[in-house]
Amino acid sequence: MSNYKKFKDPVYGYIQVDAGLVKDIIDTPCFQRLHDVIQTSYAPLYSSAVHNRFVHSLGVYHLGCIAADTVQNDSENYNFDISRYLEIFKVACLLHDVGHAPFSHTGEDFYLKDGERTEIHKELISLTEDTNLEWEIVKKQYKAAPHELMSVIVSLKEFSFLFENPQEKSFFARCIVGYPYVTDDKEHKDSSSSLHSFLNCMISLLNSSVIDVDKLDYLIRDAYIIGFDTVSIDYTRLLENFEIKGNAGNYDFYYKKGAVSVIENVVFAHDAEKKWIQNHPVVVYESYLLKRIMEELQTRYNTSQLFSYDSLSEDGINISDTFRVRLLSDSDIMFLMKNLDSEAASEYFDRNNRRHSFWKSEAEYKALIGAILGDKSLSIFEKRIKDLHKYLNNINGTNEINEAALKACNEDIEAIKKDLLSGKGMDSDEQIRLTNHLNEVTARCEWLTAFKDFADKENIKFDFVILEANQFNSGFSKNALGEIKIHFPTLKNACNLGDVANILKADKSHRKFFYYIFYRRDDNTRKVPDVKHLLGNLVAMSTREAVINQ
């Protein structure tokens, strides 16, 4: 009788999984939940992008097994038994997304309290029993993705029987969140530093800044499933051509010369998906709608536990007298939003009613602003639009520019004027502060008014949304890429990839975000408004404000 079970996969053919792991992990409700958590947020752009976290997790496990076999083949190079650590590594590959929130990455920030990782980090430290993590998180400013942290929490609560001691729990957790052991701290250095340096190499195989088995699977799988044309990635060649070599008690990760031809393709593929799909305005806008809906659901049901370990568990949580959420997934959110009296929910289901972006890419955005007044004005414009974006959230909890936002802004101005007029006994510093604040809010009101005038002129609704998108930075701009170690058998010492291969170079942007502005299209005429008039007025105001403030 076979000790393995096989899963048919469109990317790898058959994925072979230990029968014990199938019984103890894959067939449990906790893991089966991933069938109903979509892998990407690309469906509004690519209709076939409906693959889920379940198949992705199997794919990462498959690639992790190839990587683990490569390490096992060199086991004679280590002065400690690595077999148990390789098993834990493979389990981490399988469970790395078990705590993922619904709708890909859209819902994961709701795991955080006030946007901070403090509470979820405390839970991580408690479950792993790794007291070193407490000072390491502070010292190294570790900030894992919320879904990675929740995946560790779910795993250690649901599958604690898989681990024999705290050391195994810690290594498992670090593989998922990408928190390497700190081995260079004199105050905390111990006799385990040699082992820890080896384990850090294993951690980087699952979670690193450039190449790991998680990235490999989603790059290959996403492109295959959605039909996105990208470069070919020879994952077998890559994962069979690395080694972990020891030197004076420390271990380093090296790729062999046979992997050099593949490394650049991985970066190419990651750049293409990030730039042209993840940052596409249709994808960005749908994520915005879903986040608004999730916020409204939390408000309606008066609970901050809708996104929590409890909601992911089999027991679940009661969100009303008659309704319980358990094994939270996309279907639960979909059901709840169908019963939500919400403009965002209605817009989510009715594509005809959705707003449209004035530009379709970061490149077009920069071209439009640059065509008006150049790169210097772009910086001034972005500073002001970032301020307005933040202000809109403060006054009405959304990024929307409409009559309600304009009214709230005018009321803000009147309140500040009233404070200034009634400020008897107010010291000069407070008067200056209030006066400056009045000028800032007045400038914001002028921007909102410019949007209203533009809507009237173009005969469209005064109903816009400003959304931030991450500024694209190529993987070729990362120092870590050029610092990848390449080992040539004829040389004693390894070389940096950047020193021996003419890899592409890219400048890193000094900006963190760029912006999309969405409008309501008139479905009768389907006329596209001339946004250059709006941008011209906004840039002119921004430039004037900058001159005044100098």
N, C-alpha and C positions, 0 to 999 in steps of 0.2 A: 504494500500500500504506500502510495506516494506521501511524503511529508510536506508537499507543496500543493498549492492551488494556483491555477492560472486564470488571469483576467485578459480578455481580448482587448487590445488597445489599438486605435487607428494609427498612432505614431510609432510605437515600438513593436507592434505585432502581438506578442504575448508577454505579459508581466507575471513573473513567477513570485509568489509570496509564501513564506513559511506558513504552514497550516495552523500553527499555534497562534501566530499574529492575526490570521484571519478570524479565528474564533474569539481571541481575547480583545481584539481592537476593531477590525474592519466590520464584523457582523454586529457590533453593539449599536444601540440607538445613537449614542454620542457621535460616532463616526459616520453612521448612515445619514445623519442630518446634513452632511456635506453634499449629498445628492441634490439638495435644494438650496444651495448657496452658490450663486453664479460666480464664475471665475473672473470675468472682466466686466467693465461698465461700457463695453463697446457695442452692445446690441442696437442702440439707435443709429449707429453708423454702419455696422456690419450685421445684417439680419441673422447670420448663422452663428454669431458669437454667443452661444447659449451653453457652452460647456461649463462644467461645474468644478468646485473645489475637491470633490471626491476623486475624479479622474486625474486632476493635477497632483493630488497627494500620492496616488499610486505611481504616477510618472516620476515624481521626485524620489520616491522610495526606490524605484527601478534604477535611476541614475546613481543614487546613493550606494546601491549594492555594487554597481560596477566600480565606483570609486573605492569602496571598502575592500573589494577583491584586489585592487591594485596595491593598496596598503598592505594587505595580508601577504601578498607575494613577496614583500620585502621584510617580513616579520623578523628575520634573523638579524636585521640591523638595529633592533631595539633591545635594551637590557631589562625590559619588563614585558609582562604578558599583555598584548594589545587586543586579544580576541574579544574579551568582554566589552571593551570600549567600542569596538567596531559594531557589536550588536546593539549597543545603546545608540550609537550614531545612526544606524539604520532605522531604529524605532523613532528617533527624533525626525528623520526625513519623512516618515509616514505620518507623524502627528503634528508636523510643523504648522498646519493650518486648522487644527481641530477646533480652535476657539474663534475662528473667523466670523465676523459679523455678517449680517445679510447684505446683499447687493454689493459684492466685491469690497472695495475699500471705502465705500460711501458711508457706511455706518460705524466704522471702527472708532472714530474719535469720541463717540458717545460712551465708550468704555472708561474714558478719563473723567476725573472730577475736576471741574473748573479748568479743563484743558491741561491739567498737570498729571504727572505719572507717580506722584508721591504715594498715594494709597495703593495703587496696583504694584508698585515696587515693594512696598512693605509686605504685601501678600506673597510676592515672588520670593523674598528673602526668608519669610516664615516657612514656606512650603519646601524650599530647597535645604533649609537649615544651614545655609552658607553665609556665615557672618561676614566673610570677606566681601561679599557683594555689596554690603552697605557702604563701605568706604570706597570701593572701586567705582560704584555708580556716581558718587560725588566727585572723586578724583578725576575720572575719565569722562565725566558728563555723558554717560551712556543714556541713550534715548531710543530704545527699540520701538518699532511700530506697535501701536496698541493691540493689534490682532496677534502679534507674536507673543506679547506678554500674557494675553488671555489664553492663548494656546498652551502655554506652559502651565498656567493655573488649572485649566480644565484637565490637562493630562495628568498632573500630579494629584489631583483630587479623584479622578475617575479611574486611573490606571496605576495607582501607587504600588500595587502588587508586582509591577514589572521591575522595581528597583530594590536592590538589596541593602543599600546604605545611602547616607546623605551625599557622599562623593559622587555616586552615580546620578543622583537627582540633579546635583549641581552641573555636572557635565552635560546631561540631557538638556537642561534649561538653557545653558550657555550656547549650545548648538543652535537652538531655535531663535534666541534673541540676539545672537551674535556678540555676546559679551565675553571677550577673551580673558583668561586669567592674567592678572598683572604680575609679571615675573621680574620686573626691574625696580621694584620698590624696596629700598634698603630696610626700611622700618618693618616691613611685613614679609621679607624674604624668608622662605623656609626650605626644608629639604625636598619638597615636592616640585621645585621649580623646573627640574628636568622633565618630569612627567607632564607638568602643566604646559611647557613649551611644545611638546608633542601634541597634547590635546588641543592647543590653540590652532595648530595646523588642521586638525580635524574639524574644529568649529568653522574655520574659514571655508571648508568644503561645502557647508550648508548655508552659511550667511557671511558674505563678504561684500566689499564695495565694488568689485569688478566682475568676477566669475565665480559662480557656485552652482550646485545642482538644482536649486530652486529656480534661479534665473534661467538656466539652460532649458528646463522643462517648459516654463511658461513662454519663453521666446519661440521655441520650436512648436509647441502645441498651439499657441495663439495664432501664429502665422498659418499653420496647416488648417486649423478649423475654420478660420474666418476668410481664408483665401487671400491673405495679404502677402504680396510678393516681396520677399526679402532674401538675404543671402543664405546660403546653405551652411549649416553648422554640423560638422562631423564630431558629434558628441563622443562617439566611441574612441576615436583617435585622441581626443582631448583627455578623456578620463582614464585612458590606459597609458598616458604619457606624462605622468608626474611622479614625484617621489618626495618623501619626507626624510631629510638627511640630518644626522646628528653631528655636532661639532662642539667639543668641550662641554658636554652636558646640556647643550641647547639644540633645539631642532628647528629647521627651517623648511619651508615649502618651496619646491622647485618644479618647474615644468621641464620635461626633456625637449630636445631639439625638435622632435616630431610633432609637438603641439603648437609650435610657433605659427604655422600656417592657419590655425583655427582661431587663435586668440583674437586677432583683429576682426574676424567675422562676427564673433560674439558681440563685440562693441558696436559694430555696424548695425546689427539686428536690434540691439537695445536702443540705440539712437533713433532708428527709424520708428519703432513702436512708440517711444516716448514723445517724439516730436510731432508725428503726423497723426497719431491716433489718440493717445492719452490727452493731448492738449487741443484736440479738435473742439470747436465751440459747441457742437451738438452733444458731445460727451460731457463737456464741462457743465452745460446747461441742465442736462438730465440729472447729473449728480446734485446740482443746486436744488432742483425740485424735490428730489428724494430726501435731502437733508432737511428741507423745510417741512416736509410731511412727517418725518421722524420726530422733529421738534414738536410739531402740533400733536402728534400721538402721545408724547410724553406729557404734554400739558393737559390734553383731554382726559387721560387716565390717571393724572396726578401721580406719576411714578417716575423715579429716576432709575428704576430697576429693570426697565424694558430691555436695556442693553447691559447685561451683567452675567456673571457665572450662573446665578440662580435661574435666569430665563433660558440659558443654554442647557440646563440639566433636565433629567427626566421628570423630576418633581415639578419644575417650573414655578411660575409666580401667578398669583391672582391679580389681574388688573381691573377687575370689577366683581360685583357680587355673582355674576353668572359666567364670567369668561376667564379662562386660564391660558397662559402662554407657556409652552414647554418645548424644548428643543428648537428654540427660535431660529427661523429661517426666512427665506424670501417670501414664501407663501403666507406666513403669518403677517408680515408687513403688508403684503398685497391685500389680504383679507381686511385688515384693519383700515387701510386707506380707502378701500371701496365703501366702507361704512363711515367715512369721515367727510363731513360737510366742509370742504376746503377748496379754495381757488387753486392751490398748488396741486391737489389731488386730481381735480377736474382737468387741469392743464396736462398733467402727466398722462392721462388716458386719451386725451383728445389732441392728436398731433396738429390738427388744423388750428388749434387755439394757442399754439406755442409761440413764444417770442423768437426772433431771428437776430443773429449777430450781424453787425454792420461789416465785419471783416471775418475771413475764414481761417486766418492763421496768424502767427506771430510775425511772419515776414510781411504780410499785407498791412498789419497794424503799424509796424515801423515805417513802411513805405508811405502810408497815408500821412502820418505825423511828420515824417521827414520831408515830404513833398511840400508841406505847408511852411514850416520854419526851421527844419533841420534838427540835428541830434541834440543840440543844447536845449532847444525848446521841449524835446521829448522828456528830458530829465525834469524840467520844471513842471511840465504837464503831469507826469507820473507822480510827482510829489503831491500835487494838489488832488489828483484823482484818488490817490491812496488815502488822503485825509478825508475826502468826501465818502469814500467806501466805508471807512471806519465810523464816520459820523452817522451815516444812514443806519448802520446797525445799532448805534446807541439810541437814536431817537425813535425808531419804529421796529427794530429787531429784524429787519430785512435789508437787502441791497437795492431796494426798489426806489425809483425816482418817479413820483406821482403827486397828485394833489395833497394826499395825506402827508407826504414828506415835506412838501413846500409849506403846508400849514404849520407843521410841527417846528420847522425852522424859523418861521416868522414869530411863532409864540416864544421860541427860545430868545429871539432878539428882543422882544418886548419885555421879557422877564429880566434880562440883563440890564436894559435901560432903566427899568423900575428900580433895580438894585442900586444903580449908579445915582439916580435921582434921590433916593431915600437914604443915601449913605452918609448921614450925619455922623461925624466922629470917625469916619473911615480914614485910615492912614493912607499916605500917598502910594505906598507899595500895592495896597489892595485896589486902589483906584486905577493904577497902571495895569494891574493884572486883569481887572474887569474890562477896561478899555480895549486891551489887546484881544481879550476873548470876544468882545463885541465885534471887533474888526474881522476876526477869523470867521465867526458865524455869519456875518454880513457877506463875506466873500463866498461862503458856501451857498448862501441864499441866492446870490447872483448867478452861481453855476446852475442851481435848480431852475431859476427863472429862464436861463438861456435854453435849457432843455424844453421848457414849456413853450417858449417863443418858437423854437425849432419845430415842435410838434404842430403848433398852429399853422406855421408857414407851409409845412409839408402835408398838412391835412391828415395827420396820423394821431393816434391816441397818445396822450401825455402819460405814458406808462413804459418806463425803461428799467433795465436792471444792469448794474455794473458788477462784473464778476472778475476775480483775480484768477490768473492761471500761472503756473510755475514757469518762470523764464527757462528756456531750454539751455542746458549746458551739456555739451557732448562728453561722452565717456572718454574721448581722446584727450580731453583737457585735464583728466585726473592724474595726479602725480603717481598714484598707486599703479596705474597701467604701465608706465615706463619703468617702475621699480619691481615689476614681476621678475622673479629669478628664473633664468634659463640655464640649464646644465648641459654642457657639451662633454661627451665622454673623454675627449682628447685633452680637456683642460682640467686643472686641479680645482680652480675656483669657478663659481657660477658667475654669470654676467647679468646685468640688468637688461631687460628687453629693450628699453629705450636707447641703450648703447650699441646694440648689435643688430637691431632691425629698424628699417626706415619707416617706422609707424607714423600714421597721420598725426598731425598736431592740430589743436584747436584752442582758441583763446577762451578763457572763462569769463562769462558776463559779470559785470559788477552790479547788475540788477538782479533782484530776486524774483520779481513778478512782472507780468505784463497784464493788460486788461482787455476784456471784451465788453462791449456795450450792446445790449439786446433791445429790440423794439417790437411793437405789435404791428404786424403787417396787415394792410387792408386786403382782405381776401378777394374783394371784388375787382380791384385794379391790379393787385399784386405789384404795385409800384415800389421800387427801391428808392428810399429817400436819399438825397444828396448829402451824405454825412460830412462832406468837406466844409459845408457852411457851419455846421455845429462845431466841428473840431477847430475851425478857424477862430470862432468866437471864444471857445474855451482856452485855446492856446494863447490868444491875445490877452485874455483876462489873467491867465497864469503869469505871462511875461510881465504885464503891468504890475501885478501884485509883487513879483520878485524885485522889480525896480524900486517900488515904494518901500519894501522891507529892508533894502540895502542900507 
